[in-house]
Amino acid sequence: MERSFVRSVFAGGGLEIRQGGGGLIVSAGDTHIAQGGAQAILSAGSVTMESAGSAVAIARRIRVAHGGTTVFAITPNLEIQEGGRVLFGRTASIAVLGGISSLVALAIYLVRRRLGRSTS
């Protein structure tokens, strides 16, 4: 995929994106993104980002190269090259996302409880 933006990409094998991006990228193979990005990347193989970014990346191996940024990187094998940035690694990502999930569940519970009382 080159110079385009899509909401979702589902690839049965490897995927290469240049100067483009997607909301959700799901790949059964290796994913390489250069000068682009995605909100979420799920890959059965590896993810390589060069001058690219993502909010969440989940893969067997994540490599963030020069100019690449990811907020939450969940992987057993994380490689950050010079100029790459990862805000939350595997353990921190799971903790932060778990905390956010707990807060959302609590908020839903409280809203439902309040709505239940107001209708009684």
For each residue, the residues with C-beta under 8 A, 3 or more apart:
1: 4 6 9 15 16 17 18 20
2: 17 18 19 20
3: 18 19 20
4: 1 20
5: 20 21 22
6: 1 9 20 21 22 23
7: 22 23 24
8: 22 23 24 25 26
9: 1 6 15 17 22 24 25 26 27
10: 26 27
11: 14 15 25 26 27 28 29 31
12: 28 29
13: 27 28 29
14: 11 27 29 30 31 32 45
15: 1 9 11 25 27 29 30 31 32
16: 1 31 32 33 34
17: 1 2 9 20 21 22 25 31 32 33 34 36 38 52
18: 1 2 3 34 35 36
19: 2 3 34 35 36
20: 1 2 3 4 5 6 17 36
21: 5 6 17 33 36 37 38 52
22: 5 6 7 8 9 17 25 38 39
23: 6 7 8 38 39 40
24: 7 8 9 38 39 40 42
25: 8 9 11 15 17 22 31 38 40 41 42 43
26: 8 9 10 11 42 43
27: 9 10 11 13 14 15 30 31 41 42 43 44 45
28: 11 12 13 44 45
29: 11 12 13 14 15 43 44 45
30: 14 15 27 43 45 46 47 48
31: 11 14 15 16 17 25 27 41 43 45 46 47 48 59
32: 14 15 16 17 47 48 50
33: 16 17 21 36 37 38 41 47 48 49 50 52 54
34: 16 17 18 19 50 51 52
35: 18 19 50 51 52
36: 17 18 19 20 21 33 52
37: 21 33 49 52 53 54
38: 17 21 22 23 24 25 33 41 54 55
39: 22 23 24 54 55 56
40: 23 24 25 54 55 56 57 58
41: 25 27 31 33 38 47 54 56 57 58 59
42: 24 25 26 27 58 59
43: 25 26 27 29 30 31 46 47 57 58 59 60
44: 27 28 29 59 60
45: 14 27 28 29 30 31 59 60 61
46: 30 31 43 59 60 61 62 63
47: 30 31 32 33 41 43 54 57 59 61 62 63 75
48: 30 31 32 33 63 65
49: 33 37 52 53 54 57 62 63 64 65 68 69 70 84
50: 32 33 34 35 65 66 67 68
51: 34 35 65 66 67 68
52: 17 21 33 34 35 36 37 49 67 68 69
53: 37 49 68 69 70
54: 33 37 38 39 40 41 47 49 57 69 70 71
55: 38 39 40 70 71 72
56: 39 40 41 70 71 72 74 93
57: 40 41 43 47 49 54 62 70 72 73 74 75
58: 40 41 42 43 74 75
59: 31 41 42 43 44 45 46 47 62 75
60: 43 44 45 46 75 76 77
61: 45 46 47 75 76 77 78 79
62: 46 47 49 57 59 70 73 75 77 78 79 86
63: 46 47 48 49 79 81
64: 49 68 69 70 73 78 79 80 81 84 85 86
65: 48 49 50 51 68 81 83 84
66: 50 51 81 82 83 84
67: 50 51 52 83 84
68: 49 50 51 52 53 64 65 83 84 85
69: 49 52 53 54 64 84 85 86 87
70: 49 53 54 55 56 57 62 64 73 85 86 87
71: 54 55 56 87 88
72: 55 56 57 87 88 93 96 97
73: 57 62 64 70 78 86 88 89 90 93
74: 56 57 58 90 93 94
75: 47 57 58 59 60 61 62 78 90
76: 60 61 90
77: 60 61 62
78: 61 62 64 73 75 86 89 90
79: 61 62 63 64
80: 64 84 85 86
81: 63 64 65 66 84
82: 66
83: 65 66 67 68
84: 49 64 65 66 67 68 69 80 81
85: 64 68 69 70 80
86: 62 64 69 70 73 78 80 89
87: 69 70 71 72
88: 71 72 73 92 93 96
89: 73 78 86 92 93
90: 73 74 75 76 78 93 94
91: 94 95
92: 88 89 95 96
93: 56 72 73 74 88 89 90 96 97
94: 74 90 91 97 98
95: 91 92 98 99
96: 72 88 92 93 99 100
97: 72 93 94 100 101
98: 94 95 101 102
99: 95 96 102 103
100: 96 97 103 104
101: 97 98 104 105
102: 98 99 105 106
103: 99 100 106 107
104: 100 101 107 108
105: 101 102 108 109
106: 102 103 109 110
107: 103 104 110 111
108: 104 105 111 112
109: 105 106 112 113
110: 106 107 113 114
111: 107 108 114 115
112: 108 109 115 116
113: 109 110 116 117
114: 110 111 117 118
115: 111 112 118 119
116: 112 113 119 120
117: 113 114 120
118: 114 115
119: 115 116
120: 116 117
